[in-house]
Amino acid sequence: MKTAIWLLVVCLGAGYAKGQTMARITPVEFERKLHANPNATILDVRTLNEYRSGHLPKASLLDFYRSDFETQLTKLDKTKPIFVYCAVGGRSNATVTLLGRLGFKEIYDLAGGIQSWIQADKPIVK
């Protein structure tokens, strides 16, 4: 019983709600899910200079450090899957939690950020 209660507290604390999918996935799985969801939102939460140095194809930039970051997130389509990444995973992890609290239903975080994507020899746009 204690385990079930602890699990419920952990899930609620992480921002999960009924019907939500929130997952940190590898570059291979991230790419596979992107191909399966061609209308998904791909969100790069790095800075403009980081984005210009190379980003995932079709990724939109929304700088995590913008003062209106959360407001800008609320303008995104909550019904579409959203794929989030940053440099190594810290900012995207925080973004995924925020997206969950905002009611987004299907959220994927690129484990290890764009660095892991590059190491896996996946394509980037410069």
C-alpha positions in Angstrom: 0.0 0.0 0.0 2.8 2.4 0.9 4.5 1.7 -2.5 1.3 2.6 -4.4 0.8 5.8 -2.5 4.5 6.8 -3.0 4.2 6.1 -6.7 1.1 8.2 -6.9 2.9 11.1 -5.2 5.9 10.8 -7.5 3.7 10.8 -10.6 1.6 13.8 -9.5 4.7 15.6 -8.4 6.2 15.1 -11.9 3.3 16.8 -13.5 1.6 13.7 -14.9 -2.2 13.8 -15.4 -4.6 11.1 -16.6 -4.1 10.5 -20.3 -0.7 12.2 -20.5 2.4 10.6 -22.1 5.7 12.2 -20.8 8.9 10.3 -21.7 12.6 10.9 -22.0 13.7 8.9 -25.0 16.9 8.1 -26.9 17.8 9.7 -30.2 16.8 6.5 -32.1 13.4 6.4 -30.5 13.0 10.2 -30.8 13.7 10.0 -34.5 11.3 7.0 -34.9 8.5 8.8 -33.1 9.1 11.9 -35.2 8.7 9.9 -38.4 5.5 8.4 -37.0 4.1 11.9 -36.2 4.9 14.1 -39.1 2.6 16.9 -37.8 4.2 17.0 -34.4 5.8 20.1 -32.9 9.6 20.0 -32.5 10.7 22.5 -29.9 14.3 23.6 -29.4 14.6 25.4 -26.0 18.2 26.6 -26.4 19.4 30.1 -27.1 19.4 31.7 -30.6 23.2 31.3 -30.9 22.9 27.6 -29.9 20.1 27.1 -32.4 22.2 28.8 -35.2 25.1 26.4 -34.5 22.8 23.5 -35.6 19.3 22.2 -34.8 17.0 19.4 -35.7 15.2 19.6 -39.0 11.8 21.4 -38.7 12.6 22.5 -35.1 11.1 25.8 -33.8 13.1 27.9 -31.4 11.7 29.0 -28.1 14.5 30.2 -25.8 14.1 28.8 -22.3 15.5 32.0 -20.8 12.9 34.3 -22.4 10.9 36.2 -19.8 7.7 35.1 -21.6 8.7 31.5 -22.1 5.7 30.0 -20.3 3.3 32.4 -22.1 4.8 31.3 -25.5 4.3 27.6 -24.5 0.6 28.2 -23.9 0.2 29.3 -27.6 1.3 25.9 -28.9 -1.2 23.2 -29.9 -1.8 21.0 -26.9 -3.4 18.3 -29.1 -0.3 17.6 -31.1 2.6 15.5 -29.9 5.5 17.8 -28.8 9.2 16.8 -29.0 11.5 18.9 -26.9 15.3 19.2 -26.7 18.1 21.4 -25.6 21.9 21.1 -25.4 22.2 18.2 -22.9 18.8 17.7 -21.3 18.4 20.1 -18.3 16.3 22.8 -20.0 14.2 20.3 -21.9 13.5 18.3 -18.8 12.2 21.4 -17.0 10.2 22.3 -20.1 8.6 18.9 -20.2 7.4 19.2 -16.6 6.0 22.7 -17.4 4.2 21.4 -20.6 2.7 18.6 -18.5 1.3 21.1 -16.0 0.0 23.2 -18.9 -2.1 20.2 -20.1 -0.1 19.0 -23.1 -1.0 15.3 -23.7 2.0 13.8 -25.5 5.5 15.1 -24.7 8.8 13.6 -25.5 12.2 14.8 -24.2 15.4 14.0 -26.1 17.7 12.2 -23.6 21.1 13.9 -23.6 19.9 16.7 -25.8 21.2 17.6 -29.2 24.6 16.4 -28.1 23.3 12.8 -27.9 21.6 13.4 -31.3 24.8 14.4 -32.9 26.7 11.5 -31.3 24.1 9.2 -32.7 24.9 10.6 -36.2 21.5 12.0 -36.7 20.9 14.9 -39.1 21.1 18.6 -38.1 20.4 21.8 -40.0 22.9 24.7 -39.9 
